[in-house]
Amino acid sequence: MATLDTRPVSDHQQRVLQAACALFLRDGYRVSMGAVAREAGVSKQTVYAHFDNKDTLFHAAVEQLVLPLHASLTPESRDLPSTLHALARAHQTYVMDHENVALGRMLIAEAPRFPAAAKAFFRIAIDTVAARLSRCMAEAMEHGRMRREDPDVAAELFLSMLHGLEGDRRLFGMRARGQKAQDGWARHAVTVFMHAYDILPDEPARTNKKPGKGTEFS
């Protein structure tokens, strides 16, 4: 499992990371360290002073893109319903971000040539989030706040419910939901999941209509 580095970065590091993200999204993983230095307006030596090689730089760039997802799981000591709602909001923002969609397209295209980069993205953006969520759920199960099941399965199921088909719609350039409808999907997914796993809400549950004609999902 990947470990997310949440330490603050220097101005030079931030400039390099921003340049790397822009170039990776535009040109794919074949981007050179020299190109990143030129885009950032720093010397190549400055880039290497902060990042040993392109793999390290790519890893750091992906971490910057997924920080909102990890931030939604902090602090991990808060109650599970609040954690689920926070993660749902962060996930919808992440799914609707054009840069993240572009990154997904780039990695699919580059995966045969650069499989390590695609695997690094999966570990950082998906695996680590699922593992942290699983720990939150395991603790809730231990304290009787959630029906005892396999927490890894529960975490994966919840993330799958949040994702739905929206990420695929955007990935393939299909007509996507608007912000209001996507927020409604997230609320509905949280409510259904909490009912399925006997998680008691901290406040009266919002009444959600079944997605279909005449609802915010249509």
C-alpha positions in Angstrom: 0.0 0.0 0.0 1.3 3.5 -0.9 2.0 6.0 1.8 0.7 9.5 1.1 3.2 12.3 1.8 1.3 15.2 3.2 4.2 17.4 4.3 4.2 21.0 3.0 6.3 21.7 -0.1 8.6 24.6 -0.8 7.8 27.2 -3.5 10.2 25.6 -5.9 8.7 22.2 -5.3 5.2 23.5 -5.9 6.2 25.2 -9.1 7.8 21.9 -10.3 4.8 19.9 -9.3 2.4 22.2 -11.1 4.5 22.1 -14.2 4.8 18.3 -14.0 1.0 17.9 -13.6 0.4 20.2 -16.6 2.9 18.4 -18.8 1.9 14.8 -17.8 -1.7 15.7 -18.6 -0.8 17.2 -21.9 1.9 15.0 -23.2 1.7 11.8 -21.2 4.3 10.0 -19.2 7.0 10.5 -21.9 7.6 14.0 -20.5 11.3 14.6 -19.7 12.7 16.2 -16.5 14.2 18.9 -18.7 10.8 19.8 -20.1 9.4 20.0 -16.5 12.3 22.4 -15.6 11.6 24.7 -18.5 7.9 24.7 -17.8 8.5 25.5 -14.2 11.1 28.2 -15.0 13.8 26.5 -12.9 17.0 24.7 -13.6 17.1 21.0 -14.2 19.4 20.7 -11.2 16.6 22.3 -9.1 14.1 19.6 -10.3 16.6 16.8 -9.4 17.3 18.5 -6.0 13.7 17.7 -5.0 12.9 14.6 -7.1 15.4 11.8 -7.7 13.8 10.8 -11.0 10.7 11.0 -13.1 9.0 8.1 -11.2 9.4 10.1 -8.0 8.1 13.2 -9.6 5.1 11.5 -11.1 4.3 9.9 -7.7 4.4 13.4 -6.1 2.3 14.9 -8.8 -0.4 12.3 -8.4 -0.4 12.8 -4.6 -1.2 16.5 -5.2 -4.2 15.6 -7.3 -5.7 13.1 -4.8 -5.0 15.1 -1.6 -8.7 16.2 -1.3 -9.8 12.6 -1.1 -7.3 11.8 1.7 -8.2 15.0 3.5 -11.8 13.9 3.6 -10.7 10.9 5.7 -9.0 13.1 8.3 -9.4 13.1 11.2 -10.0 9.4 11.2 -11.3 9.6 14.8 -14.6 11.3 13.8 -17.8 9.4 13.5 -18.4 7.2 10.5 -21.4 8.9 9.0 -19.5 12.2 8.9 -16.6 10.5 7.3 -18.8 8.9 4.6 -20.5 12.2 3.8 -17.1 14.1 3.6 -15.6 11.4 1.4 -18.7 11.5 -0.9 -18.4 15.2 -1.3 -14.7 15.0 -2.0 -15.2 12.2 -4.5 -17.8 14.1 -6.5 -15.4 17.0 -6.8 -12.6 14.7 -7.8 -14.8 12.9 -10.4 -16.0 16.2 -12.0 -12.5 17.7 -12.2 -11.4 17.9 -15.8 -7.7 17.4 -14.9 -8.4 14.1 -13.2 -10.4 12.9 -16.2 -7.5 13.9 -18.4 -5.1 12.1 -16.2 -7.2 8.9 -16.3 -7.3 9.0 -20.1 -3.6 9.6 -20.3 -2.8 6.6 -18.0 -5.1 4.3 -20.0 -3.4 5.3 -23.2 0.1 5.0 -21.7 -0.4 1.9 -19.5 1.0 -0.6 -22.1 4.2 1.5 -22.4 4.5 2.6 -18.8 2.7 0.1 -16.6 4.5 1.2 -13.5 3.1 4.7 -13.8 -0.5 3.3 -14.1 0.0 1.0 -11.1 1.5 3.9 -9.1 -1.6 6.0 -9.8 -3.9 3.1 -8.7 -2.1 2.6 -5.5 -2.1 6.3 -4.6 -5.5 7.4 -5.8 -7.5 4.2 -5.1 -5.8 1.6 -3.0 -4.7 3.9 -0.2 -8.1 5.6 0.0 -9.8 2.2 0.2 -7.4 1.0 2.9 -7.9 4.1 5.1 -11.7 3.8 4.7 -11.5 0.1 5.6 -9.7 1.0 8.8 -12.4 3.5 9.7 -15.1 1.0 9.1 -13.3 -1.8 11.0 -13.2 0.6 14.0 -16.9 1.3 13.7 -17.6 -2.4 13.5 -15.5 -3.0 16.6 -17.5 -0.5 18.6 -20.9 -1.7 17.3 -21.6 1.3 15.2 -21.8 -0.7 12.0 -22.8 -4.3 11.2 -19.8 -6.6 11.4 -18.7 -7.7 7.9 -15.5 -7.7 6.0 -14.3 -4.0 6.2 -12.3 -4.3 3.0 -15.3 -5.5 1.0 -17.5 -2.7 2.6 -15.0 0.0 1.7 -14.7 -1.2 -1.9 -18.5 -1.4 -2.2 -18.9 2.1 -0.9 -16.4 3.6 -3.3 -17.9 1.7 -6.2 -21.3 3.1 -5.3 -19.9 6.6 -5.2 -18.2 6.2 -8.6 -21.2 4.7 -10.3 -20.9 5.2 -14.1 -20.1 8.9 -13.9 -16.3 8.5 -14.1 -16.7 6.3 -17.1 -19.1 8.8 -18.8 -16.5 11.5 -18.4 -13.6 9.3 -19.4 -15.3 8.4 -22.7 -16.5 11.9 -23.4 -20.2 11.1 -22.9 -22.8 13.5 -21.6 -22.2 13.8 -17.9 -24.5 14.8 -15.0 -24.5 18.3 -13.7 -23.3 19.3 -10.3 -26.7 19.2 -8.6 -27.5 15.7 -10.0 -24.0 14.4 -9.0 -24.4 15.7 -5.5 -27.7 14.0 -5.3 -26.2 10.8 -6.4 -23.6 11.0 -3.6 -26.2 11.6 -1.0 -28.3 8.7 -2.2 -25.2 6.4 -2.3 -24.4 7.3 1.3 -28.0 6.8 2.5 -28.3 3.4 0.8 -24.9 2.2 2.1 -25.8 3.2 5.7 -29.1 1.4 5.5 -27.4 -1.7 4.1 -24.8 -1.8 6.9 -27.1 -0.7 9.8 -25.1 2.5 10.3 -27.1 5.0 12.4 -27.0 8.6 11.2 -26.2 11.4 13.6 -29.2 13.3 12.3 -32.5 12.4 10.7 -31.8 10.7 7.3 -32.6 12.8 4.2 -35.5 11.3 2.2 -34.2 10.3 -1.2 -36.4 9.4 -4.1 -35.5 6.3 -6.1 -33.3 7.5 -9.1 -35.5 7.7 -12.2 -38.1 9.8 -13.9 -39.0 12.9 -12.0 -35.9 12.9 -9.8 -32.7 14.9 -9.8 -31.0 12.0 -11.6 -33.2 12.1 -14.7 
